[in-house]
Amino acid sequence: MNTSQLTVELPISISNDDAQLMLALKLFETGKASLGQAAKLSGYSKQAFIEILGKHKIPVVNYSPEELREELGL
């Protein structure tokens, strides 16, 4: 996997860990990062990251209605 490095100046009220988690959540939510990539970026295991996704109301699987019908064989 190709990677790049990002340097950001954060307000003192935002920790590096919080910023990394928020970036990972948004990258996963928008489909720019896989579950594994986002979990690694956030510093959490996949299982822990899935739990965090739930707390933030971000679905782990995001099917369109058509994809869901197809997946369920309807």
mmJSON file of the N, C-alpha and C atoms, coordinates in Angstrom:
{"data_MODEL":{"atom_site":{
"group_PDB":["ATOM","ATOM","ATOM","ATOM","ATOM","ATOM","ATOM","ATOM","ATOM","ATOM","ATOM","ATOM","ATOM","ATOM","ATOM","ATOM","ATOM","ATOM","ATOM","ATOM","ATOM","ATOM","ATOM","ATOM","ATOM","ATOM","ATOM","ATOM","ATOM","ATOM","ATOM","ATOM","ATOM","ATOM","ATOM","ATOM","ATOM","ATOM","ATOM","ATOM","ATOM","ATOM","ATOM","ATOM","ATOM","ATOM","ATOM","ATOM","ATOM","ATOM","ATOM","ATOM","ATOM","ATOM","ATOM","ATOM","ATOM","ATOM","ATOM","ATOM","ATOM","ATOM","ATOM","ATOM","ATOM","ATOM","ATOM","ATOM","ATOM","ATOM","ATOM","ATOM","ATOM","ATOM","ATOM","ATOM","ATOM","ATOM","ATOM","ATOM","ATOM","ATOM","ATOM","ATOM","ATOM","ATOM","ATOM","ATOM","ATOM","ATOM","ATOM","ATOM","ATOM","ATOM","ATOM","ATOM","ATOM","ATOM","ATOM","ATOM","ATOM","ATOM","ATOM","ATOM","ATOM","ATOM","ATOM","ATOM","ATOM","ATOM","ATOM","ATOM","ATOM","ATOM","ATOM","ATOM","ATOM","ATOM","ATOM","ATOM","ATOM","ATOM","ATOM","ATOM","ATOM","ATOM","ATOM","ATOM","ATOM","ATOM","ATOM","ATOM","ATOM","ATOM","ATOM","ATOM","ATOM","ATOM","ATOM","ATOM","ATOM","ATOM","ATOM","ATOM","ATOM","ATOM","ATOM","ATOM","ATOM","ATOM","ATOM","ATOM","ATOM","ATOM","ATOM","ATOM","ATOM","ATOM","ATOM","ATOM","ATOM","ATOM","ATOM","ATOM","ATOM","ATOM","ATOM","ATOM","ATOM","ATOM","ATOM","ATOM","ATOM","ATOM","ATOM","ATOM","ATOM","ATOM","ATOM","ATOM","ATOM","ATOM","ATOM","ATOM","ATOM","ATOM","ATOM","ATOM","ATOM","ATOM","ATOM","ATOM","ATOM","ATOM","ATOM","ATOM","ATOM","ATOM","ATOM","ATOM","ATOM","ATOM","ATOM","ATOM","ATOM","ATOM","ATOM","ATOM","ATOM","ATOM","ATOM","ATOM","ATOM","ATOM","ATOM","ATOM","ATOM","ATOM","ATOM","ATOM","ATOM","ATOM"],
"id":[1,2,3,4,5,6,7,8,9,10,11,12,13,14,15,16,17,18,19,20,21,22,23,24,25,26,27,28,29,30,31,32,33,34,35,36,37,38,39,40,41,42,43,44,45,46,47,48,49,50,51,52,53,54,55,56,57,58,59,60,61,62,63,64,65,66,67,68,69,70,71,72,73,74,75,76,77,78,79,80,81,82,83,84,85,86,87,88,89,90,91,92,93,94,95,96,97,98,99,100,101,102,103,104,105,106,107,108,109,110,111,112,113,114,115,116,117,118,119,120,121,122,123,124,125,126,127,128,129,130,131,132,133,134,135,136,137,138,139,140,141,142,143,144,145,146,147,148,149,150,151,152,153,154,155,156,157,158,159,160,161,162,163,164,165,166,167,168,169,170,171,172,173,174,175,176,177,178,179,180,181,182,183,184,185,186,187,188,189,190,191,192,193,194,195,196,197,198,199,200,201,202,203,204,205,206,207,208,209,210,211,212,213,214,215,216,217,218,219,220,221,222],
"type_symbol":["N","C","C","N","C","C","N","C","C","N","C","C","N","C","C","N","C","C","N","C","C","N","C","C","N","C","C","N","C","C","N","C","C","N","C","C","N","C","C","N","C","C","N","C","C","N","C","C","N","C","C","N","C","C","N","C","C","N","C","C","N","C","C","N","C","C","N","C","C","N","C","C","N","C","C","N","C","C","N","C","C","N","C","C","N","C","C","N","C","C","N","C","C","N","C","C","N","C","C","N","C","C","N","C","C","N","C","C","N","C","C","N","C","C","N","C","C","N","C","C","N","C","C","N","C","C","N","C","C","N","C","C","N","C","C","N","C","C","N","C","C","N","C","C","N","C","C","N","C","C","N","C","C","N","C","C","N","C","C","N","C","C","N","C","C","N","C","C","N","C","C","N","C","C","N","C","C","N","C","C","N","C","C","N","C","C","N","C","C","N","C","C","N","C","C","N","C","C","N","C","C","N","C","C","N","C","C","N","C","C","N","C","C","N","C","C","N","C","C","N","C","C"],
"label_atom_id":["N","CA","C","N","CA","C","N","CA","C","N","CA","C","N","CA","C","N","CA","C","N","CA","C","N","CA","C","N","CA","C","N","CA","C","N","CA","C","N","CA","C","N","CA","C","N","CA","C","N","CA","C","N","CA","C","N","CA","C","N","CA","C","N","CA","C","N","CA","C","N","CA","C","N","CA","C","N","CA","C","N","CA","C","N","CA","C","N","CA","C","N","CA","C","N","CA","C","N","CA","C","N","CA","C","N","CA","C","N","CA","C","N","CA","C","N","CA","C","N","CA","C","N","CA","C","N","CA","C","N","CA","C","N","CA","C","N","CA","C","N","CA","C","N","CA","C","N","CA","C","N","CA","C","N","CA","C","N","CA","C","N","CA","C","N","CA","C","N","CA","C","N","CA","C","N","CA","C","N","CA","C","N","CA","C","N","CA","C","N","CA","C","N","CA","C","N","CA","C","N","CA","C","N","CA","C","N","CA","C","N","CA","C","N","CA","C","N","CA","C","N","CA","C","N","CA","C","N","CA","C","N","CA","C","N","CA","C","N","CA","C","N","CA","C","N","CA","C","N","CA","C","N","CA","C","N","CA","C"],
"label_alt_id":[null,null,null,null,null,null,null,null,null,null,null,null,null,null,null,null,null,null,null,null,null,null,null,null,null,null,null,null,null,null,null,null,null,null,null,null,null,null,null,null,null,null,null,null,null,null,null,null,null,null,null,null,null,null,null,null,null,null,null,null,null,null,null,null,null,null,null,null,null,null,null,null,null,null,null,null,null,null,null,null,null,null,null,null,null,null,null,null,null,null,null,null,null,null,null,null,null,null,null,null,null,null,null,null,null,null,null,null,null,null,null,null,null,null,null,null,null,null,null,null,null,null,null,null,null,null,null,null,null,null,null,null,null,null,null,null,null,null,null,null,null,null,null,null,null,null,null,null,null,null,null,null,null,null,null,null,null,null,null,null,null,null,null,null,null,null,null,null,null,null,null,null,null,null,null,null,null,null,null,null,null,null,null,null,null,null,null,null,null,null,null,null,null,null,null,null,null,null,null,null,null,null,null,null,null,null,null,null,null,null,null,null,null,null,null,null,null,null,null,null,null,null],
"label_comp_id":["MET","MET","MET","ASN","ASN","ASN","THR","THR","THR","SER","SER","SER","GLN","GLN","GLN","LEU","LEU","LEU","THR","THR","THR","VAL","VAL","VAL","GLU","GLU","GLU","LEU","LEU","LEU","PRO","PRO","PRO","ILE","ILE","ILE","SER","SER","SER","ILE","ILE","ILE","SER","SER","SER","ASN","ASN","ASN","ASP","ASP","ASP","ASP","ASP","ASP","ALA","ALA","ALA","GLN","GLN","GLN","LEU","LEU","LEU","MET","MET","MET","LEU","LEU","LEU","ALA","ALA","ALA","LEU","LEU","LEU","LYS","LYS","LYS","LEU","LEU","LEU","PHE","PHE","PHE","GLU","GLU","GLU","THR","THR","THR","GLY","GLY","GLY","LYS","LYS","LYS","ALA","ALA","ALA","SER","SER","SER","LEU","LEU","LEU","GLY","GLY","GLY","GLN","GLN","GLN","ALA","ALA","ALA","ALA","ALA","ALA","LYS","LYS","LYS","LEU","LEU","LEU","SER","SER","SER","GLY","GLY","GLY","TYR","TYR","TYR","SER","SER","SER","LYS","LYS","LYS","GLN","GLN","GLN","ALA","ALA","ALA","PHE","PHE","PHE","ILE","ILE","ILE","GLU","GLU","GLU","ILE","ILE","ILE","LEU","LEU","LEU","GLY","GLY","GLY","LYS","LYS","LYS","HIS","HIS","HIS","LYS","LYS","LYS","ILE","ILE","ILE","PRO","PRO","PRO","VAL","VAL","VAL","VAL","VAL","VAL","ASN","ASN","ASN","TYR","TYR","TYR","SER","SER","SER","PRO","PRO","PRO","GLU","GLU","GLU","GLU","GLU","GLU","LEU","LEU","LEU","ARG","ARG","ARG","GLU","GLU","GLU","GLU","GLU","GLU","LEU","LEU","LEU","GLY","GLY","GLY","LEU","LEU","LEU"],
"label_asym_id":["A","A","A","A","A","A","A","A","A","A","A","A","A","A","A","A","A","A","A","A","A","A","A","A","A","A","A","A","A","A","A","A","A","A","A","A","A","A","A","A","A","A","A","A","A","A","A","A","A","A","A","A","A","A","A","A","A","A","A","A","A","A","A","A","A","A","A","A","A","A","A","A","A","A","A","A","A","A","A","A","A","A","A","A","A","A","A","A","A","A","A","A","A","A","A","A","A","A","A","A","A","A","A","A","A","A","A","A","A","A","A","A","A","A","A","A","A","A","A","A","A","A","A","A","A","A","A","A","A","A","A","A","A","A","A","A","A","A","A","A","A","A","A","A","A","A","A","A","A","A","A","A","A","A","A","A","A","A","A","A","A","A","A","A","A","A","A","A","A","A","A","A","A","A","A","A","A","A","A","A","A","A","A","A","A","A","A","A","A","A","A","A","A","A","A","A","A","A","A","A","A","A","A","A","A","A","A","A","A","A","A","A","A","A","A","A","A","A","A","A","A","A"],
"label_entity_id":["1","1","1","1","1","1","1","1","1","1","1","1","1","1","1","1","1","1","1","1","1","1","1","1","1","1","1","1","1","1","1","1","1","1","1","1","1","1","1","1","1","1","1","1","1","1","1","1","1","1","1","1","1","1","1","1","1","1","1","1","1","1","1","1","1","1","1","1","1","1","1","1","1","1","1","1","1","1","1","1","1","1","1","1","1","1","1","1","1","1","1","1","1","1","1","1","1","1","1","1","1","1","1","1","1","1","1","1","1","1","1","1","1","1","1","1","1","1","1","1","1","1","1","1","1","1","1","1","1","1","1","1","1","1","1","1","1","1","1","1","1","1","1","1","1","1","1","1","1","1","1","1","1","1","1","1","1","1","1","1","1","1","1","1","1","1","1","1","1","1","1","1","1","1","1","1","1","1","1","1","1","1","1","1","1","1","1","1","1","1","1","1","1","1","1","1","1","1","1","1","1","1","1","1","1","1","1","1","1","1","1","1","1","1","1","1","1","1","1","1","1","1"],
"label_seq_id":[1,1,1,2,2,2,3,3,3,4,4,4,5,5,5,6,6,6,7,7,7,8,8,8,9,9,9,10,10,10,11,11,11,12,12,12,13,13,13,14,14,14,15,15,15,16,16,16,17,17,17,18,18,18,19,19,19,20,20,20,21,21,21,22,22,22,23,23,23,24,24,24,25,25,25,26,26,26,27,27,27,28,28,28,29,29,29,30,30,30,31,31,31,32,32,32,33,33,33,34,34,34,35,35,35,36,36,36,37,37,37,38,38,38,39,39,39,40,40,40,41,41,41,42,42,42,43,43,43,44,44,44,45,45,45,46,46,46,47,47,47,48,48,48,49,49,49,50,50,50,51,51,51,52,52,52,53,53,53,54,54,54,55,55,55,56,56,56,57,57,57,58,58,58,59,59,59,60,60,60,61,61,61,62,62,62,63,63,63,64,64,64,65,65,65,66,66,66,67,67,67,68,68,68,69,69,69,70,70,70,71,71,71,72,72,72,73,73,73,74,74,74],
"pdbx_PDB_ins_code":[null,null,null,null,null,null,null,null,null,null,null,null,null,null,null,null,null,null,null,null,null,null,null,null,null,null,null,null,null,null,null,null,null,null,null,null,null,null,null,null,null,null,null,null,null,null,null,null,null,null,null,null,null,null,null,null,null,null,null,null,null,null,null,null,null,null,null,null,null,null,null,null,null,null,null,null,null,null,null,null,null,null,null,null,null,null,null,null,null,null,null,null,null,null,null,null,null,null,null,null,null,null,null,null,null,null,null,null,null,null,null,null,null,null,null,null,null,null,null,null,null,null,null,null,null,null,null,null,null,null,null,null,null,null,null,null,null,null,null,null,null,null,null,null,null,null,null,null,null,null,null,null,null,null,null,null,null,null,null,null,null,null,null,null,null,null,null,null,null,null,null,null,null,null,null,null,null,null,null,null,null,null,null,null,null,null,null,null,null,null,null,null,null,null,null,null,null,null,null,null,null,null,null,null,null,null,null,null,null,null,null,null,null,null,null,null,null,null,null,null,null,null],
"Cartn_x":[0.843,0.0,0.887,0.581,1.292,0.733,1.599,1.159,1.798,1.227,1.814,1.694,2.41,2.41,1.77,0.992,0.287,0.665,1.014,1.309,0.254,-0.377,-1.461,-1.256,-1.48,-1.465,-2.875,-2.993,-4.3,-4.457,-5.695,-5.926,-5.526,-5.082,-4.622,-5.712,-6.978,-8.091,-8.332,-7.652,-7.82,-6.52,-6.615,-5.425,-5.11,-3.875,-3.48,-4.321,-4.568,-5.36,-6.779,-7.393,-8.751,-8.775,-7.785,-7.727,-7.541,-6.679,-6.47,-7.747,-8.457,-9.705,-10.738,-10.899,-11.889,-11.549,-10.271,-9.851,-10.165,-9.852,-10.123,-11.617,-12.442,-13.893,-14.4,-13.963,-14.442,-13.94,-12.693,-12.173,-12.933,-13.276,-14.057,-15.465,-16.088,-17.471,-17.628,-16.634,-16.709,-16.175,-15.735,-15.248,-13.824,-13.11,-11.725,-10.737,-11.161,-10.308,-11.143,-10.516,-11.185,-11.291,-12.027,-12.156,-10.777,-9.978,-8.65,-7.741,-7.783,-6.953,-7.362,-8.662,-9.154,-8.846,-9.008,-8.697,-7.218,-6.366,-4.921,-4.581,-5.151,-4.903,-5.336,-6.464,-6.987,-6.227,-5.483,-4.746,-5.556,-6.717,-7.58,-7.597,-7.993,-8.214,-9.457,-9.65,-10.856,-12.11,-12.114,-13.291,-13.594,-12.581,-12.785,-13.254,-12.684,-13.074,-14.529,-14.965,-16.372,-17.278,-16.891,-17.677,-17.718,-16.605,-16.548,-17.431,-17.418,-18.3,-19.752,-20.143,-21.504,-21.831,-20.9,-21.117,-21.295,-20.69,-20.79,-21.869,-22.648,-23.77,-23.309,-22.123,-21.587,-21.726,-22.479,-22.664,-21.371,-21.178,-20.013,-20.212,-21.447,-21.809,-22.847,-22.627,-23.525,-24.045,-25.053,-25.653,-26.707,-26.801,-27.93,-29.134,-30.358,-31.533,-31.461,-30.967,-30.856,-29.833,-28.678,-27.653,-28.14,-28.897,-29.428,-30.413,-31.314,-32.261,-31.52,-30.488,-29.708,-29.002,-28.416,-27.695,-28.642,-29.873,-30.856,-31.619,-31.375,-32.036,-33.514,-33.868,-35.275,-35.557],
"Cartn_y":[-1.181,0.0,1.242,2.168,3.439,4.328,5.039,5.938,7.303,8.281,9.605,10.113,11.163,11.716,13.089,13.39,14.664,15.327,16.584,17.356,18.448,18.505,19.453,20.146,21.443,22.175,22.132,21.593,21.447,22.429,22.849,23.643,22.811,23.441,22.741,21.844,22.162,21.394,20.071,19.85,18.617,17.815,16.606,15.766,15.113,14.685,13.966,12.708,11.991,10.757,11.044,12.106,12.472,12.837,13.59,14.003,12.783,11.855,10.645,9.824,9.707,8.952,9.612,10.923,11.623,11.51,11.595,11.433,10.024,9.026,7.636,7.399,7.939,7.789,8.391,9.585,10.262,9.565,9.118,8.413,7.11,6.403,5.176,5.497,6.494,6.859,7.242,7.903,8.355,7.319,6.179,5.12,5.318,6.254,6.517,5.566,4.906,3.946,2.719,1.555,0.318,0.26,-0.71,-0.891,-1.102,-1.973,-2.246,-1.027,-0.284,0.919,1.957,2.16,3.156,2.737,1.448,0.962,1.186,0.856,1.038,2.512,3.378,4.813,5.337,4.828,5.301,4.73,3.636,3.023,1.995,1.607,0.625,-0.669,-1.756,-3.016,-2.859,-3.772,-3.713,-3.806,-4.724,-4.895,-3.613,-3.016,-1.775,-0.654,-0.6,0.444,0.263,-0.977,-1.24,-0.713,-0.931,-0.419,1.112,1.728,3.194,3.691,2.991,3.361,3.386,2.372,2.313,3.487,3.858,5.003,6.303,6.358,7.557,7.419,6.337,6.083,5.984,5.407,5.181,3.693,3.325,1.899,1.233,0.002,-0.765,-1.201,-1.575,-1.967,-0.976,-0.395,0.641,0.251,-0.62,-1.062,-0.068,0.118,0.847,-0.086,0.44,-0.444,-1.559,-1.243,-2.256,-3.325,-2.913,-3.869,-4.762,-4.187,-4.958,-6.001,-5.631,-6.596,-7.723,-7.356,-8.357,-9.298,-8.73,-9.512,-10.481,-10.034,-10.87,-11.791,-11.652,-12.502,-12.181,-10.926,-10.501,-9.955],
"Cartn_z":[0.0,0.0,0.0,-0.868,-0.895,0.196,0.867,1.934,1.743,2.413,2.455,3.881,4.183,5.525,5.493,6.534,6.643,7.955,7.893,9.094,9.22,10.391,10.612,11.949,11.98,13.243,13.818,15.022,15.669,16.81,17.055,18.268,19.483,20.522,21.721,22.313,22.042,22.606,21.882,20.745,19.974,20.035,20.59,20.7,19.353,19.202,17.978,17.807,18.912,18.846,18.375,18.894,18.463,16.984,16.538,15.135,14.232,14.629,13.829,13.755,14.876,14.886,13.985,14.088,13.269,11.783,11.45,10.053,9.572,10.383,10.013,9.823,10.731,10.611,9.305,8.998,7.791,6.522,6.526,5.358,5.129,6.209,6.064,5.599,6.219,5.892,4.422,3.865,2.476,1.484,1.995,1.118,0.63,1.212,0.8,1.469,2.56,3.268,3.61,3.55,3.939,5.464,5.938,7.387,8.009,7.41,7.945,7.92,6.824,6.718,7.757,7.907,8.862,10.295,10.589,11.934,12.245,11.294,11.493,11.691,10.875,10.998,12.367,12.857,14.142,15.331,15.094,16.192,16.965,16.433,17.08,16.279,16.954,16.248,15.382,14.427,13.589,14.445,15.42,16.276,17.055,17.642,18.393,17.464,16.26,15.307,14.883,14.707,14.375,15.483,16.729,17.857,17.846,17.526,17.457,16.313,15.182,14.076,14.547,15.295,15.813,16.714,17.572,18.474,17.699,16.512,15.676,14.596,14.695,13.768,12.312,12.119,10.773,10.481,9.451,9.157,8.681,9.128,8.691,7.249,6.919,5.562,5.077,3.924,3.432,2.053,2.045,0.791,0.312,-0.989,-1.559,-1.476,-1.584,-1.552,-2.59,-3.791,-4.844,-4.472,-3.952,-3.546,-2.407,-1.477,-0.362,-0.854,-1.779,-2.344,-3.051,-3.807,-4.523,-3.54,-2.508,-1.5,-0.781,-0.53,0.162,-0.776,-2.081,-3.055,-3.243,-3.081,-3.229,-4.61],
"occupancy":[1.0,1.0,1.0,1.0,1.0,1.0,1.0,1.0,1.0,1.0,1.0,1.0,1.0,1.0,1.0,1.0,1.0,1.0,1.0,1.0,1.0,1.0,1.0,1.0,1.0,1.0,1.0,1.0,1.0,1.0,1.0,1.0,1.0,1.0,1.0,1.0,1.0,1.0,1.0,1.0,1.0,1.0,1.0,1.0,1.0,1.0,1.0,1.0,1.0,1.0,1.0,1.0,1.0,1.0,1.0,1.0,1.0,1.0,1.0,1.0,1.0,1.0,1.0,1.0,1.0,1.0,1.0,1.0,1.0,1.0,1.0,1.0,1.0,1.0,1.0,1.0,1.0,1.0,1.0,1.0,1.0,1.0,1.0,1.0,1.0,1.0,1.0,1.0,1.0,1.0,1.0,1.0,1.0,1.0,1.0,1.0,1.0,1.0,1.0,1.0,1.0,1.0,1.0,1.0,1.0,1.0,1.0,1.0,1.0,1.0,1.0,1.0,1.0,1.0,1.0,1.0,1.0,1.0,1.0,1.0,1.0,1.0,1.0,1.0,1.0,1.0,1.0,1.0,1.0,1.0,1.0,1.0,1.0,1.0,1.0,1.0,1.0,1.0,1.0,1.0,1.0,1.0,1.0,1.0,1.0,1.0,1.0,1.0,1.0,1.0,1.0,1.0,1.0,1.0,1.0,1.0,1.0,1.0,1.0,1.0,1.0,1.0,1.0,1.0,1.0,1.0,1.0,1.0,1.0,1.0,1.0,1.0,1.0,1.0,1.0,1.0,1.0,1.0,1.0,1.0,1.0,1.0,1.0,1.0,1.0,1.0,1.0,1.0,1.0,1.0,1.0,1.0,1.0,1.0,1.0,1.0,1.0,1.0,1.0,1.0,1.0,1.0,1.0,1.0,1.0,1.0,1.0,1.0,1.0,1.0,1.0,1.0,1.0,1.0,1.0,1.0,1.0,1.0,1.0,1.0,1.0,1.0],
"B_iso_or_equiv":[0.0,0.0,0.0,0.0,0.0,0.0,0.0,0.0,0.0,0.0,0.0,0.0,0.0,0.0,0.0,0.0,0.0,0.0,0.0,0.0,0.0,0.0,0.0,0.0,0.0,0.0,0.0,0.0,0.0,0.0,0.0,0.0,0.0,0.0,0.0,0.0,0.0,0.0,0.0,0.0,0.0,0.0,0.0,0.0,0.0,0.0,0.0,0.0,0.0,0.0,0.0,0.0,0.0,0.0,0.0,0.0,0.0,0.0,0.0,0.0,0.0,0.0,0.0,0.0,0.0,0.0,0.0,0.0,0.0,0.0,0.0,0.0,0.0,0.0,0.0,0.0,0.0,0.0,0.0,0.0,0.0,0.0,0.0,0.0,0.0,0.0,0.0,0.0,0.0,0.0,0.0,0.0,0.0,0.0,0.0,0.0,0.0,0.0,0.0,0.0,0.0,0.0,0.0,0.0,0.0,0.0,0.0,0.0,0.0,0.0,0.0,0.0,0.0,0.0,0.0,0.0,0.0,0.0,0.0,0.0,0.0,0.0,0.0,0.0,0.0,0.0,0.0,0.0,0.0,0.0,0.0,0.0,0.0,0.0,0.0,0.0,0.0,0.0,0.0,0.0,0.0,0.0,0.0,0.0,0.0,0.0,0.0,0.0,0.0,0.0,0.0,0.0,0.0,0.0,0.0,0.0,0.0,0.0,0.0,0.0,0.0,0.0,0.0,0.0,0.0,0.0,0.0,0.0,0.0,0.0,0.0,0.0,0.0,0.0,0.0,0.0,0.0,0.0,0.0,0.0,0.0,0.0,0.0,0.0,0.0,0.0,0.0,0.0,0.0,0.0,0.0,0.0,0.0,0.0,0.0,0.0,0.0,0.0,0.0,0.0,0.0,0.0,0.0,0.0,0.0,0.0,0.0,0.0,0.0,0.0,0.0,0.0,0.0,0.0,0.0,0.0,0.0,0.0,0.0,0.0,0.0,0.0],
"pdbx_formal_charge":[null,null,null,null,null,null,null,null,null,null,null,null,null,null,null,null,null,null,null,null,null,null,null,null,null,null,null,null,null,null,null,null,null,null,null,null,null,null,null,null,null,null,null,null,null,null,null,null,null,null,null,null,null,null,null,null,null,null,null,null,null,null,null,null,null,null,null,null,null,null,null,null,null,null,null,null,null,null,null,null,null,null,null,null,null,null,null,null,null,null,null,null,null,null,null,null,null,null,null,null,null,null,null,null,null,null,null,null,null,null,null,null,null,null,null,null,null,null,null,null,null,null,null,null,null,null,null,null,null,null,null,null,null,null,null,null,null,null,null,null,null,null,null,null,null,null,null,null,null,null,null,null,null,null,null,null,null,null,null,null,null,null,null,null,null,null,null,null,null,null,null,null,null,null,null,null,null,null,null,null,null,null,null,null,null,null,null,null,null,null,null,null,null,null,null,null,null,null,null,null,null,null,null,null,null,null,null,null,null,null,null,null,null,null,null,null,null,null,null,null,null,null],
"auth_seq_id":[1,1,1,2,2,2,3,3,3,4,4,4,5,5,5,6,6,6,7,7,7,8,8,8,9,9,9,10,10,10,11,11,11,12,12,12,13,13,13,14,14,14,15,15,15,16,16,16,17,17,17,18,18,18,19,19,19,20,20,20,21,21,21,22,22,22,23,23,23,24,24,24,25,25,25,26,26,26,27,27,27,28,28,28,29,29,29,30,30,30,31,31,31,32,32,32,33,33,33,34,34,34,35,35,35,36,36,36,37,37,37,38,38,38,39,39,39,40,40,40,41,41,41,42,42,42,43,43,43,44,44,44,45,45,45,46,46,46,47,47,47,48,48,48,49,49,49,50,50,50,51,51,51,52,52,52,53,53,53,54,54,54,55,55,55,56,56,56,57,57,57,58,58,58,59,59,59,60,60,60,61,61,61,62,62,62,63,63,63,64,64,64,65,65,65,66,66,66,67,67,67,68,68,68,69,69,69,70,70,70,71,71,71,72,72,72,73,73,73,74,74,74],
"auth_comp_id":["MET","MET","MET","ASN","ASN","ASN","THR","THR","THR","SER","SER","SER","GLN","GLN","GLN","LEU","LEU","LEU","THR","THR","THR","VAL","VAL","VAL","GLU","GLU","GLU","LEU","LEU","LEU","PRO","PRO","PRO","ILE","ILE","ILE","SER","SER","SER","ILE","ILE","ILE","SER","SER","SER","ASN","ASN","ASN","ASP","ASP","ASP","ASP","ASP","ASP","ALA","ALA","ALA","GLN","GLN","GLN","LEU","LEU","LEU","MET","MET","MET","LEU","LEU","LEU","ALA","ALA","ALA","LEU","LEU","LEU","LYS","LYS","LYS","LEU","LEU","LEU","PHE","PHE","PHE","GLU","GLU","GLU","THR","THR","THR","GLY","GLY","GLY","LYS","LYS","LYS","ALA","ALA","ALA","SER","SER","SER","LEU","LEU","LEU","GLY","GLY","GLY","GLN","GLN","GLN","ALA","ALA","ALA","ALA","ALA","ALA","LYS","LYS","LYS","LEU","LEU","LEU","SER","SER","SER","GLY","GLY","GLY","TYR","TYR","TYR","SER","SER","SER","LYS","LYS","LYS","GLN","GLN","GLN","ALA","ALA","ALA","PHE","PHE","PHE","ILE","ILE","ILE","GLU","GLU","GLU","ILE","ILE","ILE","LEU","LEU","LEU","GLY","GLY","GLY","LYS","LYS","LYS","HIS","HIS","HIS","LYS","LYS","LYS","ILE","ILE","ILE","PRO","PRO","PRO","VAL","VAL","VAL","VAL","VAL","VAL","ASN","ASN","ASN","TYR","TYR","TYR","SER","SER","SER","PRO","PRO","PRO","GLU","GLU","GLU","GLU","GLU","GLU","LEU","LEU","LEU","ARG","ARG","ARG","GLU","GLU","GLU","GLU","GLU","GLU","LEU","LEU","LEU","GLY","GLY","GLY","LEU","LEU","LEU"],
"auth_asym_id":["A","A","A","A","A","A","A","A","A","A","A","A","A","A","A","A","A","A","A","A","A","A","A","A","A","A","A","A","A","A","A","A","A","A","A","A","A","A","A","A","A","A","A","A","A","A","A","A","A","A","A","A","A","A","A","A","A","A","A","A","A","A","A","A","A","A","A","A","A","A","A","A","A","A","A","A","A","A","A","A","A","A","A","A","A","A","A","A","A","A","A","A","A","A","A","A","A","A","A","A","A","A","A","A","A","A","A","A","A","A","A","A","A","A","A","A","A","A","A","A","A","A","A","A","A","A","A","A","A","A","A","A","A","A","A","A","A","A","A","A","A","A","A","A","A","A","A","A","A","A","A","A","A","A","A","A","A","A","A","A","A","A","A","A","A","A","A","A","A","A","A","A","A","A","A","A","A","A","A","A","A","A","A","A","A","A","A","A","A","A","A","A","A","A","A","A","A","A","A","A","A","A","A","A","A","A","A","A","A","A","A","A","A","A","A","A","A","A","A","A","A","A"],
"auth_atom_id":["N","CA","C","N","CA","C","N","CA","C","N","CA","C","N","CA","C","N","CA","C","N","CA","C","N","CA","C","N","CA","C","N","CA","C","N","CA","C","N","CA","C","N","CA","C","N","CA","C","N","CA","C","N","CA","C","N","CA","C","N","CA","C","N","CA","C","N","CA","C","N","CA","C","N","CA","C","N","CA","C","N","CA","C","N","CA","C","N","CA","C","N","CA","C","N","CA","C","N","CA","C","N","CA","C","N","CA","C","N","CA","C","N","CA","C","N","CA","C","N","CA","C","N","CA","C","N","CA","C","N","CA","C","N","CA","C","N","CA","C","N","CA","C","N","CA","C","N","CA","C","N","CA","C","N","CA","C","N","CA","C","N","CA","C","N","CA","C","N","CA","C","N","CA","C","N","CA","C","N","CA","C","N","CA","C","N","CA","C","N","CA","C","N","CA","C","N","CA","C","N","CA","C","N","CA","C","N","CA","C","N","CA","C","N","CA","C","N","CA","C","N","CA","C","N","CA","C","N","CA","C","N","CA","C","N","CA","C","N","CA","C","N","CA","C","N","CA","C","N","CA","C","N","CA","C","N","CA","C"],
"pdbx_PDB_model_num":[1,1,1,1,1,1,1,1,1,1,1,1,1,1,1,1,1,1,1,1,1,1,1,1,1,1,1,1,1,1,1,1,1,1,1,1,1,1,1,1,1,1,1,1,1,1,1,1,1,1,1,1,1,1,1,1,1,1,1,1,1,1,1,1,1,1,1,1,1,1,1,1,1,1,1,1,1,1,1,1,1,1,1,1,1,1,1,1,1,1,1,1,1,1,1,1,1,1,1,1,1,1,1,1,1,1,1,1,1,1,1,1,1,1,1,1,1,1,1,1,1,1,1,1,1,1,1,1,1,1,1,1,1,1,1,1,1,1,1,1,1,1,1,1,1,1,1,1,1,1,1,1,1,1,1,1,1,1,1,1,1,1,1,1,1,1,1,1,1,1,1,1,1,1,1,1,1,1,1,1,1,1,1,1,1,1,1,1,1,1,1,1,1,1,1,1,1,1,1,1,1,1,1,1,1,1,1,1,1,1,1,1,1,1,1,1,1,1,1,1,1,1]
}}}
